[in-house]
Amino acid sequence: MDIAAHLFDLETQLHRQEVRADEAALRRLIAEEFFEFGVSGTVWTRDAIVEALRGEAFSPREVTDFKVTMLADGVALVTYRGHRFATPQRPASDSLRSSIWRLRDGQWQMLFHQGTVL
């Protein structure tokens, strides 16, 4: 299995409107003990993210410069540049993104995420 391609697929699933609106899909992809340092400075938990995405005004996203660094067996750091396209509700924005993914019981889940606005 190509771990980089698999993690790219999982990471970008979280950018799709149908996944962001699907609580069960989010809970499969995001670890129970997940936390995020958001671009606003807010620290998010999995439950808070699931709730916030329920009412989200969706903006399409694009990923470039995707890289995977293995930190240990079954633990990977993903980094990339993200672009959120403008919508009537939100302006376009660019950010640097990082996520830590962990393999547990044969399933990769996001354990940590951070976005830094450019």
Chimera marker file (.cmm) of the C-alpha trace (Angstrom):
<marker_set name="trace">
<marker id="1" x="0.000" y="0.000" z="0.000" r="1" g="1" b="0" radius="0.5"/>
<marker id="2" x="1.225" y="3.505" z="-0.844" r="1" g="1" b="0" radius="0.5"/>
<marker id="3" x="0.852" y="5.243" z="2.528" r="1" g="1" b="0" radius="0.5"/>
<marker id="4" x="1.240" y="8.750" z="1.057" r="1" g="1" b="0" radius="0.5"/>
<marker id="5" x="-1.563" y="8.174" z="-1.466" r="1" g="1" b="0" radius="0.5"/>
<marker id="6" x="-3.777" y="6.610" z="1.198" r="1" g="1" b="0" radius="0.5"/>
<marker id="7" x="-3.244" y="9.490" z="3.650" r="1" g="1" b="0" radius="0.5"/>
<marker id="8" x="-3.800" y="12.025" z="0.866" r="1" g="1" b="0" radius="0.5"/>
<marker id="9" x="-7.148" y="10.348" z="0.186" r="1" g="1" b="0" radius="0.5"/>
<marker id="10" x="-8.118" y="10.348" z="3.881" r="1" g="1" b="0" radius="0.5"/>
<marker id="11" x="-7.000" y="13.946" z="4.454" r="1" g="1" b="0" radius="0.5"/>
<marker id="12" x="-8.866" y="15.230" z="1.419" r="1" g="1" b="0" radius="0.5"/>
<marker id="13" x="-12.005" y="13.273" z="2.314" r="1" g="1" b="0" radius="0.5"/>
<marker id="14" x="-12.234" y="15.744" z="5.197" r="1" g="1" b="0" radius="0.5"/>
<marker id="15" x="-12.392" y="18.558" z="2.623" r="1" g="1" b="0" radius="0.5"/>
<marker id="16" x="-15.463" y="17.136" z="0.843" r="1" g="1" b="0" radius="0.5"/>
<marker id="17" x="-18.887" y="18.541" z="1.597" r="1" g="1" b="0" radius="0.5"/>
<marker id="18" x="-20.575" y="15.132" z="1.810" r="1" g="1" b="0" radius="0.5"/>
<marker id="19" x="-18.018" y="13.888" z="4.374" r="1" g="1" b="0" radius="0.5"/>
<marker id="20" x="-18.047" y="17.101" z="6.420" r="1" g="1" b="0" radius="0.5"/>
<marker id="21" x="-21.842" y="16.763" z="6.736" r="1" g="1" b="0" radius="0.5"/>
<marker id="22" x="-21.686" y="13.048" z="7.711" r="1" g="1" b="0" radius="0.5"/>
<marker id="23" x="-21.137" y="12.581" z="11.454" r="1" g="1" b="0" radius="0.5"/>
<marker id="24" x="-20.410" y="8.847" z="11.163" r="1" g="1" b="0" radius="0.5"/>
<marker id="25" x="-17.804" y="9.453" z="8.444" r="1" g="1" b="0" radius="0.5"/>
<marker id="26" x="-16.141" y="12.169" z="10.539" r="1" g="1" b="0" radius="0.5"/>
<marker id="27" x="-16.012" y="9.907" z="13.593" r="1" g="1" b="0" radius="0.5"/>
<marker id="28" x="-14.362" y="7.163" z="11.496" r="1" g="1" b="0" radius="0.5"/>
<marker id="29" x="-11.694" y="9.554" z="10.207" r="1" g="1" b="0" radius="0.5"/>
<marker id="30" x="-11.042" y="11.550" z="13.383" r="1" g="1" b="0" radius="0.5"/>
<marker id="31" x="-9.707" y="9.896" z="16.552" r="1" g="1" b="0" radius="0.5"/>
<marker id="32" x="-11.700" y="10.220" z="19.761" r="1" g="1" b="0" radius="0.5"/>
<marker id="33" x="-8.819" y="12.059" z="21.473" r="1" g="1" b="0" radius="0.5"/>
<marker id="34" x="-8.289" y="14.391" z="18.460" r="1" g="1" b="0" radius="0.5"/>
<marker id="35" x="-7.536" y="18.061" z="18.964" r="1" g="1" b="0" radius="0.5"/>
<marker id="36" x="-6.877" y="20.940" z="16.593" r="1" g="1" b="0" radius="0.5"/>
<marker id="37" x="-5.220" y="24.320" z="16.957" r="1" g="1" b="0" radius="0.5"/>
<marker id="38" x="-7.457" y="26.316" z="14.641" r="1" g="1" b="0" radius="0.5"/>
<marker id="39" x="-6.388" y="29.339" z="12.620" r="1" g="1" b="0" radius="0.5"/>
<marker id="40" x="-8.526" y="31.480" z="14.963" r="1" g="1" b="0" radius="0.5"/>
<marker id="41" x="-6.576" y="30.269" z="18.006" r="1" g="1" b="0" radius="0.5"/>
<marker id="42" x="-9.442" y="28.032" z="19.113" r="1" g="1" b="0" radius="0.5"/>
<marker id="43" x="-8.558" y="24.562" z="20.391" r="1" g="1" b="0" radius="0.5"/>
<marker id="44" x="-11.064" y="22.107" z="18.900" r="1" g="1" b="0" radius="0.5"/>
<marker id="45" x="-12.014" y="18.598" z="20.029" r="1" g="1" b="0" radius="0.5"/>
<marker id="46" x="-13.542" y="15.909" z="17.820" r="1" g="1" b="0" radius="0.5"/>
<marker id="47" x="-17.032" y="16.560" z="19.222" r="1" g="1" b="0" radius="0.5"/>
<marker id="48" x="-16.678" y="20.320" z="18.699" r="1" g="1" b="0" radius="0.5"/>
<marker id="49" x="-15.519" y="19.819" z="15.089" r="1" g="1" b="0" radius="0.5"/>
<marker id="50" x="-18.391" y="17.441" z="14.314" r="1" g="1" b="0" radius="0.5"/>
<marker id="51" x="-20.873" y="19.950" z="15.724" r="1" g="1" b="0" radius="0.5"/>
<marker id="52" x="-19.324" y="22.954" z="13.948" r="1" g="1" b="0" radius="0.5"/>
<marker id="53" x="-19.277" y="21.212" z="10.566" r="1" g="1" b="0" radius="0.5"/>
<marker id="54" x="-22.964" y="20.318" z="10.883" r="1" g="1" b="0" radius="0.5"/>
<marker id="55" x="-23.946" y="23.928" z="10.152" r="1" g="1" b="0" radius="0.5"/>
<marker id="56" x="-20.989" y="24.922" z="8.007" r="1" g="1" b="0" radius="0.5"/>
<marker id="57" x="-21.279" y="27.121" z="4.930" r="1" g="1" b="0" radius="0.5"/>
<marker id="58" x="-19.114" y="24.865" z="2.742" r="1" g="1" b="0" radius="0.5"/>
<marker id="59" x="-16.165" y="26.216" z="0.746" r="1" g="1" b="0" radius="0.5"/>
<marker id="60" x="-14.334" y="24.032" z="-1.810" r="1" g="1" b="0" radius="0.5"/>
<marker id="61" x="-10.664" y="23.369" z="-1.059" r="1" g="1" b="0" radius="0.5"/>
<marker id="62" x="-7.488" y="22.479" z="-2.907" r="1" g="1" b="0" radius="0.5"/>
<marker id="63" x="-4.331" y="20.775" z="-1.610" r="1" g="1" b="0" radius="0.5"/>
<marker id="64" x="-0.815" y="21.278" z="-2.979" r="1" g="1" b="0" radius="0.5"/>
<marker id="65" x="2.717" y="20.440" z="-1.778" r="1" g="1" b="0" radius="0.5"/>
<marker id="66" x="1.440" y="17.345" z="0.052" r="1" g="1" b="0" radius="0.5"/>
<marker id="67" x="4.148" y="15.519" z="2.027" r="1" g="1" b="0" radius="0.5"/>
<marker id="68" x="4.163" y="12.597" z="4.450" r="1" g="1" b="0" radius="0.5"/>
<marker id="69" x="6.846" y="12.096" z="7.103" r="1" g="1" b="0" radius="0.5"/>
<marker id="70" x="6.716" y="8.866" z="9.064" r="1" g="1" b="0" radius="0.5"/>
<marker id="71" x="7.288" y="9.668" z="12.752" r="1" g="1" b="0" radius="0.5"/>
<marker id="72" x="7.136" y="6.047" z="13.995" r="1" g="1" b="0" radius="0.5"/>
<marker id="73" x="5.519" y="2.793" z="12.952" r="1" g="1" b="0" radius="0.5"/>
<marker id="74" x="1.878" y="3.652" z="12.359" r="1" g="1" b="0" radius="0.5"/>
<marker id="75" x="2.305" y="7.394" z="13.009" r="1" g="1" b="0" radius="0.5"/>
<marker id="76" x="2.586" y="9.909" z="10.162" r="1" g="1" b="0" radius="0.5"/>
<marker id="77" x="2.913" y="13.671" z="9.886" r="1" g="1" b="0" radius="0.5"/>
<marker id="78" x="1.111" y="15.118" z="6.863" r="1" g="1" b="0" radius="0.5"/>
<marker id="79" x="1.902" y="18.655" z="5.694" r="1" g="1" b="0" radius="0.5"/>
<marker id="80" x="0.497" y="20.645" z="2.785" r="1" g="1" b="0" radius="0.5"/>
<marker id="81" x="-0.589" y="24.001" z="1.493" r="1" g="1" b="0" radius="0.5"/>
<marker id="82" x="-4.341" y="24.497" z="1.511" r="1" g="1" b="0" radius="0.5"/>
<marker id="83" x="-6.438" y="26.878" z="-0.539" r="1" g="1" b="0" radius="0.5"/>
<marker id="84" x="-10.058" y="27.592" z="0.324" r="1" g="1" b="0" radius="0.5"/>
<marker id="85" x="-11.982" y="29.042" z="-2.604" r="1" g="1" b="0" radius="0.5"/>
<marker id="86" x="-14.155" y="32.123" z="-2.108" r="1" g="1" b="0" radius="0.5"/>
<marker id="87" x="-17.900" y="31.748" z="-1.653" r="1" g="1" b="0" radius="0.5"/>
<marker id="88" x="-20.569" y="34.391" z="-1.032" r="1" g="1" b="0" radius="0.5"/>
<marker id="89" x="-20.182" y="33.650" z="2.714" r="1" g="1" b="0" radius="0.5"/>
<marker id="90" x="-16.354" y="33.547" z="2.949" r="1" g="1" b="0" radius="0.5"/>
<marker id="91" x="-13.344" y="35.042" z="1.187" r="1" g="1" b="0" radius="0.5"/>
<marker id="92" x="-10.635" y="32.846" z="-0.309" r="1" g="1" b="0" radius="0.5"/>
<marker id="93" x="-7.718" y="31.990" z="1.964" r="1" g="1" b="0" radius="0.5"/>
<marker id="94" x="-4.417" y="30.155" z="1.884" r="1" g="1" b="0" radius="0.5"/>
<marker id="95" x="-2.884" y="28.250" z="4.767" r="1" g="1" b="0" radius="0.5"/>
<marker id="96" x="-0.185" y="25.809" z="5.741" r="1" g="1" b="0" radius="0.5"/>
<marker id="97" x="-1.691" y="22.641" z="7.200" r="1" g="1" b="0" radius="0.5"/>
<marker id="98" x="-0.331" y="19.794" z="9.296" r="1" g="1" b="0" radius="0.5"/>
<marker id="99" x="-1.987" y="16.651" z="10.602" r="1" g="1" b="0" radius="0.5"/>
<marker id="100" x="-0.817" y="13.678" z="12.599" r="1" g="1" b="0" radius="0.5"/>
<marker id="101" x="-2.412" y="10.395" z="11.557" r="1" g="1" b="0" radius="0.5"/>
<marker id="102" x="-2.244" y="7.212" z="13.629" r="1" g="1" b="0" radius="0.5"/>
<marker id="103" x="-2.847" y="3.623" z="12.534" r="1" g="1" b="0" radius="0.5"/>
<marker id="104" x="-4.853" y="1.690" z="15.112" r="1" g="1" b="0" radius="0.5"/>
<marker id="105" x="-6.615" y="-1.632" z="14.567" r="1" g="1" b="0" radius="0.5"/>
<marker id="106" x="-5.913" y="-1.396" z="10.837" r="1" g="1" b="0" radius="0.5"/>
<marker id="107" x="-7.500" y="2.048" z="10.453" r="1" g="1" b="0" radius="0.5"/>
<marker id="108" x="-5.796" y="5.413" z="10.047" r="1" g="1" b="0" radius="0.5"/>
<marker id="109" x="-7.357" y="8.257" z="12.066" r="1" g="1" b="0" radius="0.5"/>
<marker id="110" x="-6.410" y="11.905" z="12.414" r="1" g="1" b="0" radius="0.5"/>
<marker id="111" x="-5.098" y="12.601" z="15.892" r="1" g="1" b="0" radius="0.5"/>
<marker id="112" x="-4.045" y="16.262" z="15.528" r="1" g="1" b="0" radius="0.5"/>
<marker id="113" x="-4.459" y="19.098" z="13.042" r="1" g="1" b="0" radius="0.5"/>
<marker id="114" x="-3.216" y="22.670" z="12.775" r="1" g="1" b="0" radius="0.5"/>
<marker id="115" x="-3.772" y="25.410" z="10.223" r="1" g="1" b="0" radius="0.5"/>
<marker id="116" x="-1.651" y="28.542" z="9.866" r="1" g="1" b="0" radius="0.5"/>
<marker id="117" x="-3.022" y="31.346" z="7.697" r="1" g="1" b="0" radius="0.5"/>
<marker id="118" x="-0.657" y="32.745" z="5.083" r="1" g="1" b="0" radius="0.5"/>
<link id1="1" id2="2" r="1" g="1" b="0" radius="0.2"/>
<link id1="2" id2="3" r="1" g="1" b="0" radius="0.2"/>
<link id1="3" id2="4" r="1" g="1" b="0" radius="0.2"/>
<link id1="4" id2="5" r="1" g="1" b="0" radius="0.2"/>
<link id1="5" id2="6" r="1" g="1" b="0" radius="0.2"/>
<link id1="6" id2="7" r="1" g="1" b="0" radius="0.2"/>
<link id1="7" id2="8" r="1" g="1" b="0" radius="0.2"/>
<link id1="8" id2="9" r="1" g="1" b="0" radius="0.2"/>
<link id1="9" id2="10" r="1" g="1" b="0" radius="0.2"/>
<link id1="10" id2="11" r="1" g="1" b="0" radius="0.2"/>
<link id1="11" id2="12" r="1" g="1" b="0" radius="0.2"/>
<link id1="12" id2="13" r="1" g="1" b="0" radius="0.2"/>
<link id1="13" id2="14" r="1" g="1" b="0" radius="0.2"/>
<link id1="14" id2="15" r="1" g="1" b="0" radius="0.2"/>
<link id1="15" id2="16" r="1" g="1" b="0" radius="0.2"/>
<link id1="16" id2="17" r="1" g="1" b="0" radius="0.2"/>
<link id1="17" id2="18" r="1" g="1" b="0" radius="0.2"/>
<link id1="18" id2="19" r="1" g="1" b="0" radius="0.2"/>
<link id1="19" id2="20" r="1" g="1" b="0" radius="0.2"/>
<link id1="20" id2="21" r="1" g="1" b="0" radius="0.2"/>
<link id1="21" id2="22" r="1" g="1" b="0" radius="0.2"/>
<link id1="22" id2="23" r="1" g="1" b="0" radius="0.2"/>
<link id1="23" id2="24" r="1" g="1" b="0" radius="0.2"/>
<link id1="24" id2="25" r="1" g="1" b="0" radius="0.2"/>
<link id1="25" id2="26" r="1" g="1" b="0" radius="0.2"/>
<link id1="26" id2="27" r="1" g="1" b="0" radius="0.2"/>
<link id1="27" id2="28" r="1" g="1" b="0" radius="0.2"/>
<link id1="28" id2="29" r="1" g="1" b="0" radius="0.2"/>
<link id1="29" id2="30" r="1" g="1" b="0" radius="0.2"/>
<link id1="30" id2="31" r="1" g="1" b="0" radius="0.2"/>
<link id1="31" id2="32" r="1" g="1" b="0" radius="0.2"/>
<link id1="32" id2="33" r="1" g="1" b="0" radius="0.2"/>
<link id1="33" id2="34" r="1" g="1" b="0" radius="0.2"/>
<link id1="34" id2="35" r="1" g="1" b="0" radius="0.2"/>
<link id1="35" id2="36" r="1" g="1" b="0" radius="0.2"/>
<link id1="36" id2="37" r="1" g="1" b="0" radius="0.2"/>
<link id1="37" id2="38" r="1" g="1" b="0" radius="0.2"/>
<link id1="38" id2="39" r="1" g="1" b="0" radius="0.2"/>
<link id1="39" id2="40" r="1" g="1" b="0" radius="0.2"/>
<link id1="40" id2="41" r="1" g="1" b="0" radius="0.2"/>
<link id1="41" id2="42" r="1" g="1" b="0" radius="0.2"/>
<link id1="42" id2="43" r="1" g="1" b="0" radius="0.2"/>
<link id1="43" id2="44" r="1" g="1" b="0" radius="0.2"/>
<link id1="44" id2="45" r="1" g="1" b="0" radius="0.2"/>
<link id1="45" id2="46" r="1" g="1" b="0" radius="0.2"/>
<link id1="46" id2="47" r="1" g="1" b="0" radius="0.2"/>
<link id1="47" id2="48" r="1" g="1" b="0" radius="0.2"/>
<link id1="48" id2="49" r="1" g="1" b="0" radius="0.2"/>
<link id1="49" id2="50" r="1" g="1" b="0" radius="0.2"/>
<link id1="50" id2="51" r="1" g="1" b="0" radius="0.2"/>
<link id1="51" id2="52" r="1" g="1" b="0" radius="0.2"/>
<link id1="52" id2="53" r="1" g="1" b="0" radius="0.2"/>
<link id1="53" id2="54" r="1" g="1" b="0" radius="0.2"/>
<link id1="54" id2="55" r="1" g="1" b="0" radius="0.2"/>
<link id1="55" id2="56" r="1" g="1" b="0" radius="0.2"/>
<link id1="56" id2="57" r="1" g="1" b="0" radius="0.2"/>
<link id1="57" id2="58" r="1" g="1" b="0" radius="0.2"/>
<link id1="58" id2="59" r="1" g="1" b="0" radius="0.2"/>
<link id1="59" id2="60" r="1" g="1" b="0" radius="0.2"/>
<link id1="60" id2="61" r="1" g="1" b="0" radius="0.2"/>
<link id1="61" id2="62" r="1" g="1" b="0" radius="0.2"/>
<link id1="62" id2="63" r="1" g="1" b="0" radius="0.2"/>
<link id1="63" id2="64" r="1" g="1" b="0" radius="0.2"/>
<link id1="64" id2="65" r="1" g="1" b="0" radius="0.2"/>
<link id1="65" id2="66" r="1" g="1" b="0" radius="0.2"/>
<link id1="66" id2="67" r="1" g="1" b="0" radius="0.2"/>
<link id1="67" id2="68" r="1" g="1" b="0" radius="0.2"/>
<link id1="68" id2="69" r="1" g="1" b="0" radius="0.2"/>
<link id1="69" id2="70" r="1" g="1" b="0" radius="0.2"/>
<link id1="70" id2="71" r="1" g="1" b="0" radius="0.2"/>
<link id1="71" id2="72" r="1" g="1" b="0" radius="0.2"/>
<link id1="72" id2="73" r="1" g="1" b="0" radius="0.2"/>
<link id1="73" id2="74" r="1" g="1" b="0" radius="0.2"/>
<link id1="74" id2="75" r="1" g="1" b="0" radius="0.2"/>
<link id1="75" id2="76" r="1" g="1" b="0" radius="0.2"/>
<link id1="76" id2="77" r="1" g="1" b="0" radius="0.2"/>
<link id1="77" id2="78" r="1" g="1" b="0" radius="0.2"/>
<link id1="78" id2="79" r="1" g="1" b="0" radius="0.2"/>
<link id1="79" id2="80" r="1" g="1" b="0" radius="0.2"/>
<link id1="80" id2="81" r="1" g="1" b="0" radius="0.2"/>
<link id1="81" id2="82" r="1" g="1" b="0" radius="0.2"/>
<link id1="82" id2="83" r="1" g="1" b="0" radius="0.2"/>
<link id1="83" id2="84" r="1" g="1" b="0" radius="0.2"/>
<link id1="84" id2="85" r="1" g="1" b="0" radius="0.2"/>
<link id1="85" id2="86" r="1" g="1" b="0" radius="0.2"/>
<link id1="86" id2="87" r="1" g="1" b="0" radius="0.2"/>
<link id1="87" id2="88" r="1" g="1" b="0" radius="0.2"/>
<link id1="88" id2="89" r="1" g="1" b="0" radius="0.2"/>
<link id1="89" id2="90" r="1" g="1" b="0" radius="0.2"/>
<link id1="90" id2="91" r="1" g="1" b="0" radius="0.2"/>
<link id1="91" id2="92" r="1" g="1" b="0" radius="0.2"/>
<link id1="92" id2="93" r="1" g="1" b="0" radius="0.2"/>
<link id1="93" id2="94" r="1" g="1" b="0" radius="0.2"/>
<link id1="94" id2="95" r="1" g="1" b="0" radius="0.2"/>
<link id1="95" id2="96" r="1" g="1" b="0" radius="0.2"/>
<link id1="96" id2="97" r="1" g="1" b="0" radius="0.2"/>
<link id1="97" id2="98" r="1" g="1" b="0" radius="0.2"/>
<link id1="98" id2="99" r="1" g="1" b="0" radius="0.2"/>
<link id1="99" id2="100" r="1" g="1" b="0" radius="0.2"/>
<link id1="100" id2="101" r="1" g="1" b="0" radius="0.2"/>
<link id1="101" id2="102" r="1" g="1" b="0" radius="0.2"/>
<link id1="102" id2="103" r="1" g="1" b="0" radius="0.2"/>
<link id1="103" id2="104" r="1" g="1" b="0" radius="0.2"/>
<link id1="104" id2="105" r="1" g="1" b="0" radius="0.2"/>
<link id1="105" id2="106" r="1" g="1" b="0" radius="0.2"/>
<link id1="106" id2="107" r="1" g="1" b="0" radius="0.2"/>
<link id1="107" id2="108" r="1" g="1" b="0" radius="0.2"/>
<link id1="108" id2="109" r="1" g="1" b="0" radius="0.2"/>
<link id1="109" id2="110" r="1" g="1" b="0" radius="0.2"/>
<link id1="110" id2="111" r="1" g="1" b="0" radius="0.2"/>
<link id1="111" id2="112" r="1" g="1" b="0" radius="0.2"/>
<link id1="112" id2="113" r="1" g="1" b="0" radius="0.2"/>
<link id1="113" id2="114" r="1" g="1" b="0" radius="0.2"/>
<link id1="114" id2="115" r="1" g="1" b="0" radius="0.2"/>
<link id1="115" id2="116" r="1" g="1" b="0" radius="0.2"/>
<link id1="116" id2="117" r="1" g="1" b="0" radius="0.2"/>
<link id1="117" id2="118" r="1" g="1" b="0" radius="0.2"/>
</marker_set>
